[in-house]
Amino acid sequence: MKSNKGPVMANRAAIIESDLSLEEKVVSLMKCIAQELKIREERKISGLNVSGSQLKLLEALDGSPGGVLTVGQLKAKMPDDYPNVTRALNKLKTADLITKQRSTKDERVVNVTVTVFGRQICRTARDALAGLSTGLSDAELKQLYELLQKI
């Protein structure tokens, strides 16, 4: 099943037509839509050889002063409890998208810096993801945003 918004999970229609309560339908649809958006995002950035989670780490670094954060600061900036930060950072380091260096003041602290190549990947990803759309009007987006804040 396809729409003008990209791939649609087959179970969306099943959710809508189900005997679930309205609240259960809403929660199920939100999960379904979140999964669809994640898939669309990953398809858009697939040629960059970074995952969505790795891209979030790069974006956090790219947006920080000097492009430098500690591992702890990066973990705190992640939108969800992302348990594999160290592994993701090691993959980004192997790809020359970041550098890691132990602090000279406190050897427990690791400073992570985005490289020029890492910044280029961020810009390319932003351009690729700029085309993602919900298909909603500005008024609908505002209404949805206000409703989502209440949840």
C-alpha positions, 0 to 999 in steps of 0.5 A: 500500500502506498500513499503520496507520503511514502510507504504505508505500513499494512497494519495502519488500515487494520488499526483503523478498522479494528475493534480497539478503543479510540485511545488504543487506536490513537496510540497504535497509530502513533507507533505505526506512524513513528515507525513509518517516519523512521523507515522513510528517514533511514531510506533518505540517508541510506547512501551516507552509511550512517544510521539514524542514531549515529546521525543524531550524535553527529548533529548534536556535535555539529550544533555544539560550540566548537563541535566538541562534547563529552560522551556524557553530554552526548548521552544527555542530548539524545532524545531517547535512552540510547544505550549504544552511544559508545558503540555508535561513537566507535563506528563514527570514529572508524569512518573518520566522522569524529575524533575521540580524546581523553581529557587531560584533566580527568582521564575518565572523561572522553571528548568527542569532536566532529570532523570536517567530513562529519560536518559534511555528512550532517549537511548532506543529511539535512538536505536529504531529510528536508523533503520529508513531509507529513502532508498536513497544512500549517493549521493542521500541523499546529493543531497536531503539535498542540495535541502532542504536547498534551500527551 
